[in-house]
Amino acid sequence: MNPDTSKISSFFETEYPLNKNGLKELLDLFSIKKIKRNTEILTADKEEKQLRFLNKGIVREFYSSKNKETNINFYTEPQFITDLSSFIYDLNTKKHQEALTDVELLTIDKNSFRQILKKYECGKSFIDLSFQKLLKQKELFEYNRVTKSSEDLYNELLIYKPNWLLTIPQYHIASFLNITPETLSRIRKRIS
């Protein structure tokens, strides 16, 4: 069965202008992977071996210690969800990812992806631009976590990520904001 590559194709055309032949060849290498709700997609201390594109569903990304999980991101729209540092530099990841709903992924293994990068120069721009975007997001996330109150962060979610508030369980949102569910409930009451 050929995967539906319309979303990933549109993503590349919008985010990363690649040469058309290289894009077609790359898309032909992706295979479809269906994951059930509550299944772990990425486990800490393991190396990323696939480039994964979220075609459908919701994924949470988190760090885990012995007694706490802290959400650091949610993926709710078509986009790459791979830990690029682990994938590109052959390092073990520190992150976990879990499917919050049934999920459909498009995947390509690392070796196939690297062969395409060698063949087409445009692949280098994809990696460079991806890392620039990732660093910018990480810097903004860290800055916001340090300088803004939980209420300010919640207000930003209302503005920039309203779909998170509609589709992601509130206890996960509380973890993302680094507050208790009870504190989140009080913030929501004050704002409404």
C-alpha positions in Angstrom: 0.0 0.0 0.0 1.4 3.4 -1.0 1.3 5.9 1.8 -0.6 9.2 1.3 2.2 11.7 0.9 0.1 14.7 0.1 0.7 16.3 3.6 4.4 15.7 3.6 4.7 16.9 0.0 2.8 20.1 0.9 5.0 20.5 4.0 8.2 20.3 1.9 6.8 22.7 -0.7 5.9 25.2 2.0 8.8 24.8 4.5 11.7 23.5 2.5 11.8 24.2 -1.2 13.6 21.1 -2.6 14.3 20.1 -6.1 11.3 18.2 -7.5 13.2 15.1 -8.6 14.8 14.8 -5.2 11.5 15.3 -3.4 9.7 12.7 -5.5 12.5 10.1 -4.9 12.5 11.0 -1.2 8.7 10.6 -0.8 8.8 7.3 -2.6 11.0 5.9 0.1 8.6 6.7 3.0 6.4 3.9 4.3 3.3 4.2 6.4 3.3 3.1 10.1 0.1 3.1 12.2 0.5 3.4 16.0 -2.2 2.8 18.6 -3.0 5.3 21.3 -0.8 5.2 24.4 2.0 3.5 22.6 5.6 4.8 23.1 7.1 6.0 19.7 10.4 7.1 21.0 12.3 5.9 24.1 15.1 7.7 25.9 18.6 6.2 25.7 18.0 4.8 22.3 19.3 6.2 18.9 16.8 7.5 16.4 16.9 5.2 13.4 14.0 6.7 11.4 13.0 10.0 10.2 9.3 10.2 11.2 6.6 12.5 9.8 3.3 12.8 11.7 0.6 12.5 9.1 -2.4 12.1 11.5 -2.9 12.1 15.3 -1.4 13.7 18.4 2.0 12.9 19.9 3.4 14.2 23.2 7.1 14.6 23.8 8.5 14.4 27.3 11.4 13.9 29.6 11.2 11.3 32.3 12.9 10.9 35.7 12.3 8.3 38.4 9.3 10.1 39.8 8.2 12.7 37.2 7.4 13.1 33.5 7.6 16.6 32.1 6.0 17.4 28.8 8.1 19.5 26.5 6.1 19.5 23.3 3.0 18.3 21.6 2.7 17.5 17.9 -0.9 18.0 16.5 -0.4 18.8 12.9 1.6 17.3 10.0 5.3 17.8 10.7 8.5 15.9 11.4 8.6 14.6 15.0 12.1 13.0 14.9 14.7 14.0 17.5 17.0 15.4 14.8 20.1 15.6 17.1 19.9 11.9 17.8 19.1 11.1 14.1 21.8 13.1 12.5 24.6 12.6 15.0 23.9 9.0 15.9 23.4 9.8 19.6 21.0 8.4 22.1 18.0 10.6 22.6 17.0 11.9 26.0 13.3 12.2 25.0 10.3 10.0 25.0 7.3 10.3 22.6 3.9 8.8 23.1 0.9 8.6 20.9 -2.0 10.4 22.6 -4.4 9.2 19.9 -4.1 6.6 17.2 -1.3 8.0 15.0 -0.3 7.6 11.4 3.4 8.2 10.6 5.4 8.2 7.4 8.9 6.8 8.1 12.2 6.4 6.3 15.2 4.7 7.7 18.4 6.6 8.4 20.5 4.9 5.7 18.0 5.5 2.9 17.7 9.1 4.0 21.5 9.6 4.0 21.8 8.2 0.5 19.2 10.7 -0.7 21.2 13.5 1.0 24.4 12.5 -0.8 22.6 12.3 -4.1 20.8 15.7 -3.9 22.5 18.8 -2.6 19.1 20.1 -1.6 19.0 17.6 1.3 21.7 19.6 3.1 19.4 22.7 3.1 16.6 20.6 4.7 19.0 19.6 7.5 20.4 23.1 8.0 16.9 24.8 8.0 15.5 22.1 10.3 18.2 22.7 12.9 17.9 26.5 12.6 14.1 26.2 13.2 14.6 23.7 16.1 17.2 25.9 17.8 14.9 29.0 17.5 12.0 27.1 19.0 14.1 25.7 21.8 15.5 29.1 22.7 12.1 30.7 22.7 10.7 27.8 24.8 13.5 28.2 27.4 13.2 32.0 27.5 9.4 31.8 28.1 9.8 29.1 30.8 12.2 31.3 32.7 10.7 34.8 32.2 6.9 34.2 32.1 4.4 33.2 34.7 2.3 30.1 34.2 -0.7 32.3 33.5 1.2 34.2 30.8 2.3 30.8 29.3 -1.3 29.6 29.3 -2.5 32.8 27.6 0.1 32.2 24.9 -1.3 28.7 24.4 -4.8 30.3 24.0 -3.4 32.6 21.3 -0.9 30.4 19.5 -1.9 26.8 20.2 -5.7 26.8 20.9 -5.9 23.3 19.3 -3.7 22.0 22.1 -6.2 23.2 24.7 -9.1 21.5 22.8 -7.4 18.2 22.1 -4.8 17.4 24.8 -5.8 16.3 28.3 -5.5 19.1 30.8 -3.1 17.1 33.1 -0.7 17.0 30.1 -1.1 20.7 29.6 -0.3 21.3 33.3 2.9 19.2 33.0 3.9 21.3 29.9 3.4 24.5 31.9 5.2 22.9 34.9 2.3 23.3 37.2 -0.2 21.1 39.0 -3.6 20.3 37.3 -5.2 22.2 40.3 -3.2 25.3 39.5 -4.1 25.1 35.9 -7.8 24.8 36.9 -7.5 28.0 38.9 -5.7 29.8 36.0 -8.5 28.7 33.6 -11.2 30.0 36.0 -9.5 33.4 36.4 -9.2 33.8 32.6 -12.7 32.8 31.7 
